[in-house]
Structures are given as structure tokens and as C-alpha cells.
Amino acid sequence: MPEIERPPPSRSSPGVRALSWVEGSLVVLDQRQLPGAIVRRTLGHLAEVAEAIRTLTVRGAPTLGVAAAYGMVLGQRADGLGVDEAAGILRGTRPTAHDLFVGIAEVERVWRAGQDTLSAAAAYERRVVEECHAIGEVGAPLVGPGARVLTHCNAGALATVAWGTALAPIRVAFLSGRDPFVWVDETRPLLQGSRLTAWELQQEGIRHAVIADNAAGYFLGRGEVDLVIVGADRITRSGDFANKVGTYEKAVLARENGVPFYVAAPWSTFDETLRRGDEIPVEERSGEEVRNFAGIATAPEGSPVRNPAFDLTPHRFVRGFITPDGVLAPEELEGHLRARTRPLL
């Protein structure tokens, strides 16, 4: 049986962990259950990790990459699978988040070389956490005293193992005494903003307010937003990117109202093989996510539904990418990626 707790009233430390490797199993925080209860699930087989990814038990691009890396370890050690079979199962779970494929590749490489897969997965986890912390340090100067930040979906510790991407600069600014305020888009249809981002901010005592997705323009138009920071699921070398559906309209509104729009991401989110946003595969999920929520019908039975999980934002709407190496303008991105020395998929 999963371990169930009520959410604690006190603030959590920055980087409350979305998952951990414990005694040969992957223990994940079931994000479907928040904010009502903290449910930790122990996953001992690759198939369980794959199902957790498909069902959004674990979610957020960097967290998916780490979960997949440990899923590879379980495929080898607990299930006796071959490397191709293990990698194929995990690659078939969700198509858009680039980090998922990077996490698989990091372990696949050492598996084929006959080296220790667990050490590779643990090293990849450390790299993700360290890069997200660096994003916080790099991006915090953008968050001035009392800055009002709009974000979309959940790009906090739950989505990144610890610290976050979009939330990392806000966390660092908060810890340095700058008292930021966050406008939290609810993020339909699964409410990752109101359920997850607001929960993270509440635990840490960071000022915030949940707003309906279609209220963002109201607050942008009234001059009540100083900057927008979002995460990403895949970024091309030109800077076009995919993020939770609804991001594109926030970027357009921000530009129309003269509000700077930033994207925060670790290097595992950048896909150097793609040039344009229309090359990114966009996952469409079940219409039931739109037609129902928490067992309550939100649309007539039988009504057709389209449910893209992500949308594509052109780089021209982005002021800068907050990376572990600094804030890069879109026109700087391709050269910086070319100059970096890291393994490609």
C-alpha cells in the first residue's frame, strides 16, 4: 500500500524532492493526489515506472528524465530486460519532453559499455538538481524586490526533482529577502498550477494568488505583472519551444503589454537536433481529461474533444532563456549550444 500523509502546514525546504532511489526501488511522490494528500509510491519494476510516467503520477520534463533513468536501472536489475527493450518501453511513454529521452540515453550509454547503470542514473539526477539550482542563482537577479511574476503550469521542484526551473529564480529571490509575488495560472485541464505550483509556494510561504487561465490577460493589461517565467518541455536550437498548452497565448499577451517573457530550463531540455518549433512532436492526450475532472462531467457526454498537452511558442516572443550558464537571448542560443561539450543523443 502507498504511504499516505496529509500535507504539512509548515514550509518545505527549497527542492522538496519529487522522487528518490531507496533500497533498490524508485519512490515517487504521486502528483495526481496533491494538494489533498501526500502519497508516495514505491516502484520496483520498469513497467511500473512507465505507467507512472504515462498517467502523470510523475511529471515535469526534468523529473521525467530522472525517472526514466532509474526505470532503465530497474529494467536491467529487477526485470532482466535487454537494453533495447528497456529503452523502447520508456521512449514510448510520452513524446514531447526531451529530458525523458536524455535520461534514457545517459543510462543506455553506460549499459552498452558494461558499466554501472545505477551510478549513471544517480549522476544524472545530481546533474539535473545542480543545473536547476544554478538556474535559480542565474535568474534571481531578474526578480526584483516585490516583483510580480506570472507563471504557467508547474515548473517547480515537483517537475524537476528539486528546486524547479521557472520557480527556482523565485525561490532564490525569496530566500534572499526580496519577497516576490507569483500569479499562478490554474493550467487547465489538469490544474497543475492550482494543484501543484500553489501547493509548493504555500509550503514555503511565498506570496501568490491562483488565477483562472483566461484571467492572465486581465492582470497583464492592468500592469500588475512585472515578468513572466515559464519552464519548457523541449527547446529547439533556434529557441522555439514546447511547454504546457496555454503558454503561447501568455507569451503573445506579455509581448503586447511590454512585459518580459523568460523560459527557464536545464540543458537536458534543449534538443539540438531540431531547428524549428513545428518539428517538435506534440502529445495529444485523452479527451476524458477535458470532458471530466475528479469524476465530475465538465462537458456533455459524447462531445468531441481535442486535448493537446503542449503548444509551441516561437522564439521571437522570448526575452531570454535562463540556463545554468546564464541568461541567453534567442539569437545567442545556437552558438552557445554548439560551443558546449556534452554528449548528444
N, C-alpha and C positions, 0 to 999 in steps of 0.2 A: 504494500500500500504506500502511496506517496505521502511524504511528510507535509502536514498542513499546519499553517500558523496564521494568526491574524496579523495584518501589517502593523509594525511597531509605531508608536506615536512619536518617538524621538527621531532626530535626524540621523540619516545614514552617513557613512563616510563617503567622500567622493570616490566613485568607482566601485560601488556595490556590485558584486560580481554576478553576471548572468549565468555563468557555468563554472564548473571546477572538475578536475580529474581527481577522483577519490578512490583509492584501493582498487584500481583496475576497471572502474566504471566512470562514465560521464554523468555528473549530476547537474541538471539544468533547472533553472527557475522557470516554471510554466507561465509564460507571459499571457496566456489566454485567461488565467484566473485573476489577474490583477485588475483593479485595485482591491477587490473584495477579500482575497486571501493569498498568502504566500504558499505556493505548492511546489515542492522540489521533487523532481522525478529522477530516478536512477536508471540510466540506460546502459545495458550491458552488452548489446549487440548492434551491429551496423544497421540492421533493418529498423531497430527502434530509433536510432539517430535519424535515419532517412525519413521516417514517419513524423518525428518531431519537427523536422525542417518543413515538410510538406504542409503540416497542419498549423504552422506558426506557433507551436509550443516554444521554439526558439526562433528568433527573427532578428533582422538588422544585419546588413551586409557583413561587417567585420565579425560579429558573433557567428554568423553562418559559416564563415571561413574557418574559424577555430573549431566549431562543432564538427564540420566535415573533416578537418584534420584528425581529430580524435576518433571520428567514425571510421576512418581508414585504419587506425590502430586496432580498433575493435574487430574490423573485418579480418585483419591478419591474425590477431591473437585469440579472439573469442570464437570466431566463426570459421577459421581456416580457409578463407577465400583467397583466390588469386588476386594480384594487384589490379588486373584489368577489370575483373568482375566487381571488385570493391569500388574502384573509381567510377565505373559505369553506373552503378546504382546511385551513388551520391550525385553524379553530374545530372542525372535525370530528375532530380527533385524540384529545383526552381531554376529558371533560365536566365534571369536578369542580373542578379547580384554577382559582380565579377569576383569579389572576395571568396565566394564559395569555391570557385574553380582554382583560385590561387592556393587556398588551404589544402585542397586535394593534391595539387601539383607539388606542394612543398613536401608532403609525406610520400607521394608516389616516387619522387626522385630518389629519396634515400632508400625506400623499399627495394627499388630495382637495383640499387647499388649494394644491397645486402647489409645496410646499416640499420641503426636502431630507430624504428618509426616513432616510438613514444618520445624519445629525445627531440626528434624533429617537430612533432606536434607541440610539445611544450615550448620549444624555441619560437615557433610561430606565434603561439599565444603571447609570449613575452614581447615579441616584436610589435604585435597589434596594440597591446596595452601601452607600451612605451611610446609608440607613434601617436596614439590618441592623447596621452599626457602632453607630448610635445605640441600637438595641435592646440591644446588649451593654453600653453605658455605663449605660443606664437600669436594666437588670436585674441588673447585677453586685452592687449592694448587697444583693440578696436572697440571694446566695451567700456565706454567712459563711465564716470560716476553717475549712478542713477539711470543709465542707458535703458531704453525700452526696446527690447529685442523681440521680433516676431520669428517663430519657428514653425515647422510643419512636420507632422508625423512624430516618431520618436527616434532621435539620434543621440540618445544618452547612453548611460552605462549598460542598460539592458540590450541595446543594439550593438554594443562594441566590446563586450566583456567587462570593461571598466572605463570610467572617465567620460566616454562619449566622443562624438565628433562635433556636431552643432552645439551641444551643451558643454563641451569641455572649456571653451573660452569663457562661457558664462560662469562655470564653476570656479575657474581660477580667478576671475574678476571678483566673484563673491567672496572667496577666501582672502582676497587682498583688501576687502573692506569697501568695494565700490558699489555695493547694494544695487545690482541690476534688477530689472523687472522684465518678465517674459510674458508675451502674448502667446498662448498655447492654442494653436488650431486643433479642433477636436479630431480631424482627419477621418472622415467617413471613407468606407462603410464600417471599418472595424475599430475606429476610435482609438488609434494608437497614441494620439496626442492627449486626449482627455483621460484615457485609462492609464497610460504609461508615463508620458512626459510629466503630466501634472503630479503623478504619484512620486516620481523621482524628485521633483522640485519641492514638493511638500515635505518629504522626509528630510531635506537638507535646509529647510527654512528659507528658500529663495522665493522672493515675491513673484507672483504670477497671477494670471487670470485665464481661464478657459473661455474660448470664443467659438462660435459656430464657424465652420469653414468659410461660409459666404459673408461673414462679418469682417474679414480681413481688410477688404477694400474700404469699409467704413472708417476703420481706425487709421489706415494709411492716408486716406483722404483728409482726415482731421488733423494730420500732423502729429499723431500720437505714437508713431513708430520711428525709431532712430536708425535701425538697421535690421535686415533680415539675414538670418543664418540658417541654412539647412544642411543636411547630410546628403549623401548620394549612394546609389547602388552600382552605378557604372559610369565612368567618365572617359570620354574619348580623348585622343591626344590634341584635338582642336579645342576642347573644353565644353563641347556639347555633352549633356549628361542626362541620365535617368534617375529619377527619385520618385517617391510616393506620389501617386496621382493627386493632382491639385497643386503641385509645386510650380508648374509652368505659369499658371494664372497668377500666383503670388509674385513671380519674377516680373511679369508684364506690369502688374499693378505697382510694384516697387519702382520700376523704371519710370512709369507715368507720373509718379508722385515724387521723384527725385530722391528716393531712399536707397542707399547702397545695399546690394544683394550679394551675399557671400556663400560659398559652398565649402564645407569642411570635410576632409576625407584623408585617410591614410593612403599610402602608396598602393596598397593591395586593391583599391577601388579603381585605379586608373588602368584602362585597357589600351595599351599601346598599339594593339593590332587594328584598332578601329579609328577612323578619321572623323566620321560624321555621326550625329545622333540617330539618324534613320537606319543605321547599321546595327543598333542595339536591339537584341530580342526583348520584346515586352511581354511579360506574363499576363495572361487573362485568367482570372480565377472564376470559381463557380458563381453563377448568378444568385445562388442562395444567400451569399454574403450580403447582397443588396436587398434581396426580397424579404429577408428575415434578420432580426437581431435579438439574441438572447431568448429565442423561442417565440418572439412576437412578430407577426407579419407587418412588414413596412411597405408592401406593395401587393396588389391583387395577385392571387394565385394564377399562374399561367401567363402573366405579363412578361414579354421578352425583356431580357436584361443584358447589357454589356458591362463587363466589370474588369477593365484594365487595372492592374495593380500599380502601374507606374505611368508617368508621362515623360516626355522628352523636352528639355529646355535648351534652346540654342545658347551658345557661349556669349553672344552679344548682350545678353541680359545680366551677365555676371561681372561684378566689380573685381572680385578676386577669389582665388582658391586658397583656403587656409590649409596648408600642408605641414608636415613635420619639419620641412626645411625652410618655411617662410610663407608669406602671402604672395602668390604669383598671379599676375594679370593673365587673362586668357592667351594673349599673344606671346607670353613668356613660357607657356606650359610645354609646348612641344620640344623646344630646345632644352629645357630642363630635364624632361623625361629622357631625351636622347643622351644627355650627359651623365645620367645616373648609371651606376654599375650595380645591377641587381639581376637575378635570374628572371628570364621571361618564361611564360607558359609554353 
